[in-house]
Amino acid sequence: MLVTPGGLLSWLQSTLAEKFHKASRTFQDAVSLGGGVIGAMHIPEKWFPGTVDRCLNSHNIMHVLVVLAVYSMHQVTTRDIEWMSRVDCRAPLRTL
């Protein structure tokens, strides 16, 4: 098998893109799970009763984490759309 610089670069790009997507999915899930746990357990309110009623309460923290997860999802979707615009989607699929 002949390895060309273009083929090597293509392989490197696809490998890095796959790792980025896996990491971003893990990040989105972790942020969502963390927001759910903080919201369900009312963590700051338990630790500092009466002092975090208006700001930094669990509901506000949950909303910040949701926005962070949605922003991450937007970044990944934007990269997917850019990739789809560069790749010929009519090419036959590889069989496993």
C-alpha positions in Angstrom: 0.0 0.0 0.0 1.4 3.3 -1.1 1.0 6.2 1.5 0.9 9.6 0.0 1.1 12.9 1.9 -2.5 13.7 0.9 -3.7 10.3 2.1 -1.8 10.6 5.4 -3.2 14.1 5.9 -6.8 12.9 5.1 -6.4 10.0 7.6 -5.0 12.4 10.3 -7.9 14.8 9.8 -10.5 12.1 10.0 -8.9 10.6 13.1 -8.7 14.0 14.9 -12.3 14.9 13.8 -13.6 11.6 15.3 -11.8 12.1 18.6 -13.1 15.7 18.7 -16.6 14.5 18.2 -16.3 11.8 20.9 -14.8 14.3 23.3 -17.5 16.9 22.6 -20.3 14.3 23.0 -18.8 13.3 26.4 -18.5 17.0 27.4 -22.1 17.7 26.5 -23.3 14.7 28.4 -21.1 15.5 31.5 -22.3 19.1 31.5 -25.9 18.1 31.2 -25.6 15.4 33.9 -23.8 17.9 36.2 -26.5 20.5 35.7 -29.2 17.9 36.5 -27.4 16.7 39.6 -26.9 20.2 40.9 -30.5 21.2 40.2 -31.9 18.0 41.8 -29.8 18.1 44.9 -30.0 21.9 45.5 -26.3 21.8 46.3 -25.5 25.5 46.9 -28.7 26.1 48.9 -27.9 23.2 51.2 -24.4 24.4 51.8 -25.2 28.1 52.2 -28.8 28.4 53.3 -30.3 31.8 52.7 -27.2 33.3 51.1 -27.6 32.1 47.5 -31.3 32.7 47.0 -31.1 35.3 44.3 -27.8 34.4 42.5 -25.7 31.2 42.3 -28.6 29.0 43.3 -28.9 25.6 41.7 -31.6 26.6 39.2 -29.4 29.5 37.8 -26.3 27.2 37.7 -28.4 24.6 35.8 -29.4 27.2 33.2 -25.8 28.3 32.7 -24.7 24.7 32.2 -27.5 24.1 29.7 -26.5 27.1 27.7 -22.9 25.8 27.8 -24.0 22.4 26.5 -26.1 23.9 23.8 -23.2 26.1 22.7 -21.0 23.1 22.5 -23.6 21.3 20.4 -23.8 24.3 18.1 -20.0 24.3 17.6 -20.0 20.6 16.7 -23.0 21.0 14.3 -21.3 23.9 12.6 -18.2 21.8 12.1 -20.4 19.0 10.7 -22.0 21.3 8.2 -18.6 22.6 7.1 -17.4 19.1 6.7 -20.5 18.1 4.7 -20.0 21.0 2.4 -16.4 19.9 1.5 -17.1 16.1 1.2 -18.8 14.5 -1.8 -21.8 12.9 -0.1 -22.7 11.0 -3.3 -19.7 8.7 -3.0 -20.5 5.1 -2.3 -20.3 3.9 1.3 -17.6 1.6 2.3 -18.6 -1.8 3.3 -17.3 -3.2 6.6 
